[in-house]
Amino acid sequence: MEKNQTIFSVNMLGGLSFYYGGEAFSLNCNYTSKVMQLFLILLRAGEEGVSKDQILDSLYVNDEIQDTKNAFRILVFRLRRLLEETILPSGQYVNMKKGIYWLGGHLNIQIDAEEFEKDAQLAFQMNDKEEKLMLLKKACRRYIGEFLPLLAEEKWALLEKKRYKNIYVACLKQCSETMQEKGEYEELLHLCSQAVKLYPFEEWQLVQIDCLLALHRYKDALQVYEDAASMIFDEAGFSPSEKMLSRFRAMSGQIHYGMGNLSEIKDKLEEKEYESGAYYCSYPSFIDSYRIIIRMMERSGKSVFLMLCTLTDNKGNPLEKEGLLMECSANLGHAVGLCLRRGDLYTRYSPNQFLILLIGIRQEDCDITFGRILQRFREKCPSQKVLVRSFVSSIAEIKNDKPRLSFGSSKSYWKKWE
């Protein structure tokens, strides 16, 4: 930051900090206190100021204080005293006229959030594509974090946080479209990496993957996918989107290895150690296996059943309590792996669900299989507050749209025939 005694810099994106002439300082109060919020509101209002009613609504909307006007007078007095203790030059900083309050002191105030918005709005109005893209990139780089994250529970700050986020997303979307057209994949990859850190569940990983595929960095793209899929499963509780899966297929098809003979290739394909129990694979791999097994079934005539095991509470609601869910899910996965045959296949579909392909099995054996899984699960999770419910259907009947379904739970078994 360039040292200039006339500049008072305020950073509100990703945190809160103050600089005067390049030197950092702080107010002797908590960053979430009312007096700090008053200071921030006045900073944001600029020379135009803000009405007393607006300030009271922002500061006391959820409070039960009876005499807000008196509380506000005390806040103003405290803010003036606190500002006198800083490195800011002496002056009357909190002014009022006809019910409008503003921050005086003849300071040249620069707020990073406002500078970000100026760049973005100027970019949106620009007709020249090169200048537009330059300003969009500049705006994206300025957005280093959400607006005043420590005040996220305050209504006035929350509204501004959402507004700035929308501006940022609009900038990055336009950047992404133009930069991909121009082939600026390296720089776009950097911009999207920042977006992923800020908003990991909004699938900016898709743009990351597209950039890496364009750069022929297929293994890096695969790593981005695997990290994203793991995070979505473990934290958000849902499966990767179809768009994410399509990117997986694209990059999987592009990962190549050096030339080798059949013996070397076969050695790489085989499992390194013999393992009993079912074969676990990722959900995308399960999809491919499911489809090829259906094709094989058409020729061999073998029966194949799809089983879904779901963890619920004792009322039948999906298990959601984080610590308990992680423990029970791990134990259920372990039970599934041990109780099935080597020729069976399973995957984790969501934090509380496992999908199983049972190959060459009879309908009546499905309940027996589930019973073994449940018995093994109960050895680790005996509490009846957690149930495991199963849903089974023949793949042949799924294909013919005439499902023959059976359901089971840890309390009882029942069947439904359609």
N, C-alpha and C positions, 0 to 999 in steps of 0.2 A: 504494500500500500504506500502510495506516495505521500510524503509528509507535507501537510498544508494546514496551517493554523486556522484557516477559515472553514475547514470542512469537518462536520460532525457526522461520522458514518455510523449507521445502525444496521446490523445484520439480523434479520428475522427469519431467514430461510434455513431450516435445519438446526436452529438453536437461537440464542440471543446474545449479542455482544455489542459493546459501544466503543467507539474510538474517537478521540478528538486530536486532530493534527497527527494522526498515525499512532497515538498512544492510547492503549486500552485503559478503560476505567469501568467502574460499576457503581450502582446505587446500593447503599447499605440497607437492603431489604430483600425479602424472598422474591424470587422471580415470578411466583404465582400469586403474590399478594395483591390486594386492591390498589395500593398506591402505585405499584409497578404497572398494573393494568391501565390505570389512569394516565400514566406517563406515556405508555405505548399508544393509547387511543389518541392522545393529543399529538404525538409524533405523526401518526397516520393521517390526522385531520389536516395538517399543514397550516398554511396561512389563512385558509377559509374558516378554519375552526369547526367546532361541533357544539350543538346545543346541549344545554344542561339536561334536558329530558332524555336525549339520546344517550348521554353518558350514564345517567341513572338506570336507564333500561338495560344497558350493557353490563353494568357492574352489579346490579341488585335484582336481576330478573328472577333468580331462583332463591333469593334470600328472604328471610322472614323478619328483616329489620323494619321496625315501625317508622322510625324517624330517619328516612334515607337522606333527607336534605341536610340534617345536622351531621350525619356520618360523612356526607360528601364534603362539607366545609372542613371537617377534620382532615380528610384525605388531601385536600388542596393545600392546607397548611403544612402537612407532613411532607408532601412532595416538594414544596418550596424549600423547606429546611434541608431535605436530602440533596437537592440540586446544588445548594450552597456549599455542600461538603465535597463536591466533585471537582475535577480539574477544569470544568467549564468556566468561562469568564463570568464575572459577576453581572447580574442583570435580573430583571423581572421576568421570570420564565413562564409563569402561569397567569395569563391575562384574561379578563372577562369584560364584555360590553354587550348590553341588551340580551343577556342570557346565552351569549356565544362565548365559548372558551377556546383559547388557542395558546400555543407555546411561543413565547416571545424570545428575546435575547439576541435577535439579529444573527442567527446562526445559519450557515449554509448546510442544510441537512440533506444527506443522501441515504436513502433506505434501499437495501438490496432488492427487496420484494417489488418496490415501485420501479426500480431500474429494469428488473426482469420483465415486468408488465409493459413498460414502454417499448422495449425491444420487440416483444411479441406483437403488440398492437401495430407497431410500425411495419413489421414484417407482413402482417395480414393485409395491410393496405397497399403493399408494394406490388407493382406490376412487373418490374424487371426481375426475371427469374433468379439471376445470379445474386443480386442484392437481397432479394427475398430470402434465399437459402442462407446467405451469410448471416442475416439477422436472426433467422430461425435457429441456426446453430449456436449463435451467441446467447440467445435466450435459454436454450436447453442447457448450455454449460453454466449459466448463472443459477439455475435451479438445482441447488446442491442438497435440498431437503425440504420437507414440508414446512408450512408457515407456523411459527411458534409452537413446536410440538409439545412443550411443557404446559401450554394453555389449551390443549385439545378439548378439554371438557367445558370450556367457556363458550357460550353460544356465539358471541361476536367473533371470536377467534376461529371457531369451527366453520362458520360461514365463509370467512376469508380463506381458510385452508382449502375448502372444497373449490372455491372459485379459482385459486391459483393452480390447484391440481388440474382442473379442466383446461386452463390455458396451456399448461405444460404438456398435457397429453395431446392437445390440438397441434402444438408446435412440433412435437416428436413424430406424430403421424405424418404431417406434411414433410418433415425432414426425411423420414423413412422412404416415402414414395419417391421423392426427387432424387435422393442419394442412391437408391437402388437403380433408378433409371440411368444415372450417371456412372454407376459402377464404383461408388465411393464406399466400398464395403468395410474397409478397415476403420475408418472414422465413424461410420454408422454403428459398427460393432462396439466401439468405445461408448458412444452415446447410449446405446441400449443396455450396456452392462450397468450403467448408472441407474437406468430406469428399473432394471431387475432388482437392484438393491433396495430401491425406494418402494416399489410395488411388485413384490415377487409373485403375487397371485393373479396378475393381469396379463400374463402370457406374452410379455415382451421377449421371452425366451424364443418365441417363434421367429422374430426378426433376427435374433442372435444366430439361430440355426440356419436361417436363409443366408445370412452373411458368410457363415463358416462354410456352408455348402458351395457358395459361389467362389470362395477362396480355396476350395478343394481340401479343406481341413476337416475331413469327415469324422475322424476319431474325436476331435475337439467338439464337433457338433453332437456326436453321440453322448459325450460326457455331459454337455449342457442338458440334453434330453433326460438322461438318467438322473441328474441332480434335480431337475424340475419335477420329474415324475415322483421321485422319492419325497420331495417336499410337499407336493400336492397330496400324496397319500397320507403322510405322517402328520401334517399340520392342518390342512384344509379339509380332509376327509372326503375327497371325491376323486374320480379317476381322471386321467389325462383326456383332454378333448379330442374330438376326431381330427381337428387340425394338427394337434400335437402328434397324434399317431401317424398321420400322413407324412409329417416331416421325418418321423422315425423310419418309416419305410423307405423314404427317399434316400436318407443317408446310409441306411443299412445296405441298400443296393449298390452304394458307391464305395464302400470300404473294401479295398482290395489288398491282397498280400503278394509278396514276391513269388515268382514262378517256383513250383515244386513238383516232385513226382507223386504218383498216387499213394505210395507208401507213406511219404512224409505228411501228405494231406490227411490221410486216414488216421495217422497218429495224433494229429492236432484235433481231429473231430471227436475222438474217443474220450470217454471219462478217464481221468487219471487214476482214480481209485474206485474200487467196487463199493457201492453204497446200497444198502437195502432200503426198502420203502419207496414211496412215490417220487417222481421227478418234479422238482420245483423250477419254475421259470418265470420271467417277467410277464406282465400282462400283454404287451405287444407280441411276445413270442408265443404266448398262449393262444392268441387270436390266430396266428399263422398255423400253429399245430392243430387247432380246432378245425380249421378249414381243410387242411390236408387229410385229417382223419375222416372227415365227412366223405371226401372223395374216395378214400380207401374203403370205407364202409359200403359204399355203393357197389363195389366190386366183390368184396369178401363176404358181405352179408352178416358181419359181426354186429352184435348189439352194442351201442354206446349210449351211456347216460351222462347227463350234465347235472351235477349237484352243486347247490349254493348253500353254504353254511354261514349263518348270521348270528352274531352275538347280540343279545338283547338283555334288558333288565327283566325283573319278574312280572312286569306289566306288559311285556311285549314290545316296548319301545327300544329303538336302537341304542346300544351302549355308547355313551358319549363321555363319561367322566375320564379325563385324560390319563391319569396314572393307572386306574383300574383297567381302562381299555387297552393300554399298551401291554400290561402284564397278561391279560386274558387273551389278547390277540396273538401274542408270542406263544402262549401255551396251546392255543387252538391250532396254530400253524404247525407246531411241533407234533401235536397229536395226529393231525392229518398226514403229515409226512411219514410217521411211523406205522400207521394203521393200514395204509394202502399198499398195493403191490408195486413192484418196480415198473410195470408197464402202464401205471396210471400217472396222470399229470395233474398238477394243481398250481394255482397262483393266488396271490393276494389281490382282490378286486377293489377293496376299500379298507379303511382302518378296522372295520368290524365284520368284514366278509371275506370268505375264501371260495373260489371256484374250483371244482374238481371234475375231471373227465374220467369216467369209469368205463374201461374198454373190455368187451367180451364178458359182460356180467348180465345176470338175469334181473328182471324187475324185483323179484322177491328178495334178492341179495342186497339191494340198495339199503333197505332198513337195517340189515345185519351189519353192513359196512358203517352206516351212521352210528349204530349202537357201539361199535368198537371205538370209533372216534370219540364219542361222548364219554365212554368209560375211561379212556386214556386222559381226556381233558379233565374229568372230575378228580383224577388223582392229584392234579395240581391246583384245581379250582373247585373245591367242594361246596362252596357257598351257593345256595339256591337263589340268591339274589341275582345271579348271572345265569342266563339260559342260552343254549345253542339251538337254533331252529334250522331245520333243513328243508330244502325245496328241491325236488328231483323230477327230471323229465327225460324221456327218451329223445335222442337227437332225431331219430327217424320221424317221430310224431311231431316234433317241433317243425321239421321241414314240411310236413304235410298240413301244418296249421291245425292239427288235432291233438293237442297236448294231453298226454296221460300223466297226471301229476300225482305225486305223493308228498305229504308233508310230515315232518317229525319235529319233536321238541324234546327238551331234557325232562319234561314232566310226563309227556304221553306221546303216543303215536296215533296218527289218524290218516286216512287216505281220502282223496277226492278224485273221482273219475269223471271225465268230460267226454 
